[in-house]
Amino acid sequence: MAESIPPINFPKRLLMGPGPSEVDPRVYRAMIQPVIGHMDALFLECLAQLQQMLRETFRTQNAITFPIAGTGSAGMEAALINFLEPRDEAAVVVGGVFAGRMCEIIERCGGKLTRIDNPWGTAADPDRVRQAVRGKKLKLLAAVHSETSTGVCQPLEPLRQIAQETGALLMVDTVSSLGGMPLEVDRWGIDICYSGSQKCLACPPGLAPITVGERAMEVLRRRRTPVQSWYLDLGMVEKYWGPERSYHHTPPVNMLFGLHEALRLLQQEGLEASWARHRKSHLAFVAGLEALGLKMFVEDTAVRAWTVNTICVPAGVEDAKVRARLMERFQIEIAGGLGQLKGRIWRVGLMGLTATGSTVLLLLAALESVLAESGFGFDRGAGVAAAEKFFGS
Amino acid sequence: MAESIPPINFPKRLLMGPGPSEVDPRVYRAMIQPVIGHMDALFLECLAQLQQMLRETFRTQNAITFPIAGTGSAGMEAALINFLEPRDEAAVVVGGVFAGRMCEIIERCGGKLTRIDNPWGTAADPDRVRQAVRGKKLKLLAAVHSETSTGVCQPLEPLRQIAQETGALLMVDTVSSLGGMPLEVDRWGIDICYSGSQKCLACPPGLAPITVGERAMEVLRRRRTPVQSWYLDLGMVEKYWGPERSYHHTPPVNMLFGLHEALRLLQQEGLEASWARHRKSHLAFVAGLEALGLKMFVEDTAVRAWTVNTICVPAGVEDAKVRARLMERFQIEIAGGLGQLKGRIWRVGLMGLTATGSTVLLLLAALESVLAESGFGFDRGAGVAAAEKFFGS
């Protein structure tokens, strides 16, 4: 073989982009529990525990609740293709990249798409959604709860009403909200909901938790055509995760160990305490940014995600330069914008382990230092001073 | 939340089933390198190294060579749906469960399937394959190299000739052979080839390495219809793994760290040395089994996989009981048969770390001990004595 390749030994970054996020050492430790057979009784017991903890995190009683063996986009695909047959009508509320991805998937599986666009950085206007779907025989209405590309948190109550009015299933992406922002799958009437392991759950990427209610499972069971994907066919995958425990595909055993431990950590903190921690970190961070004269991209404070914080890049400041300097000088990763927001916003994840006073203050201090280099004018120290108040004395 | 769930602390098993297999401690160590951003320059460099090592393992120069973010079946699905459009003709050589799975996937994506069945436990008769596809406008001919459900290793040279005669792409599953048995993707003219991380590569499950030649990529690029899956669309995924390095989905970063280290281990041993080690372990194990009066399920020694060893359950011996006792008394996992072979065979993986003299002798000794309980008559010690000769003095 070719010249020998060195082992991986990366410097430690602080991951404050929109994911992957920081991972607790306990999760890493769980991941190296030696691999065990996927049909081993001990492993199956561990899966049952994991499923129960996922149900508690999604706030649901749904039997069909488990992680898909792929990253968030595999969850998105599973959440759509299982419930749509060719020529079924589906509507997507679009305000960013990830809802756009849903549209692509719906078209690939032959669905008839109604795309309801709203300006990036705003939540959808329920009246416009209602009007767009009026008279349609809608099978599924899809939306993104926390749009990772814009930092908007879409209120779900109005969408549920519209889904109810039209008889559609309500499908919601909670990739960057699950565990970090209030979400009540059962109480809010969400039929299909998926997330990712690598955001507020503070686990490495590789798993996409999904939960499916009985109404949606009925739709799946009554299909006239097979689901286009064998790997993501929930009717088959559920046979492994359900009481049958029959083999479908070999799941990513060690990733599941990690998620099990991540959910235990969340359970120990308490879900509502985690939501409150994410909220406080977000408010403190915003207060700090505004004290520096920076502007949040999402103007309406009521629809800002607490988890993905989007900041307008100020005039005269170079987006990529600031991010590169944060990495070079402080080993902090934040991200730029996607699609139409490229170069226009920064995206900061306060998710899981980084939703704390220490990381908020550190990032504000580092940002002040780097912005000072860029020639942007502001009161040095004002950001940290405004944020620190949120964390008590 | 509910009563608290304990951390995972499983006893150590010795995994000698058909996968997942044992994992080297170095691989676990690499997996807990703290997660890093999927667009981080250091990570992208690590991916380039991983791709180069995968090319060497597949024995190919194919640019399109990378792990799919899912387990082996995701690799199978990607290897089929990217190259088949509705009504395209595809033929599958079937001699076990996994080739049967290919047929299901082809039908789900609208392909016109020619299924060429041969008795489980035998390799395909090239003349029958040739006859079955004669006159068809075949786009793809698919086969399983080492059929994990039967232990047959299908010779690929005759299939390549048939693919050439018909102008079809040759697609081969090497889930349980890659790294453990000779495989020469370029020299053998394989157009599409995939595997899994959890067999001879001795990594946990979660990744499916795939390699695609230029001829197949041309077929993909000339499609008239989009690939049905967004997640597994290789034309999009390659943009992340190719020089563009543009974001598609977040890959399972820590699993990739693990595979990087597993491939480094293989590189250090040498690929051909690894093949030879798997062959010797297989021959020693078979000699031991035969000395005990046990019979291999695959009669033709020329088509036995070295990696997945299948043994006929002797008359009067309870399949499940023997496996349960191996686990209870020695913490050794082996597997039973799948489908029509349920209750009829045992499947023993000598893959990666278990393809060694020590594990072969240990398993034979344990099997002797457990078989003695079952009332099966044989010379005690004969198995170990016959096998140990293979490992020098």
Interface residues (C-beta under 8 A of the other chain):
Chain A: M1 A2 S4 I5 P7 I8 N9 F10 P11 K12 R13 L15 G17 G19 P20 E22 V23 Y28 R29 A30 M31 I32 Q33 P34 V35 I36 G37 H38 D40 L42 F43 C46 Q49 Q52 M53 E56 A69 G70 T71 G72 S73 A74 M76 E77 R101 E104 I105 E107 R108 C109 G196 Q198 P204 P205 G206 P226 V227 Q228 S229 W230 Y231 L232 Y247 H248 H249 T250 P251 P252 V253 N254 M255 F257 H260 E261 R264 Q267 Q268 G270 L271 E333 A335 L338
Chain B: M1 A2 S4 I5 P7 I8 N9 F10 P11 K12 R13 L15 G17 G19 P20 E22 V23 Y28 R29 A30 M31 I32 Q33 P34 V35 I36 G37 H38 M39 D40 L42 F43 C46 Q49 Q52 M53 E56 A69 G70 T71 G72 S73 A74 M76 E77 R101 E104 I105 E107 R108 C109 G196 Q198 P204 P205 G206 P226 V227 Q228 S229 W230 Y231 L232 Y247 H248 H249 T250 P251 P252 V253 N254 M255 F257 H260 E261 R264 Q267 Q268 G270 L271 E333 A335 L338
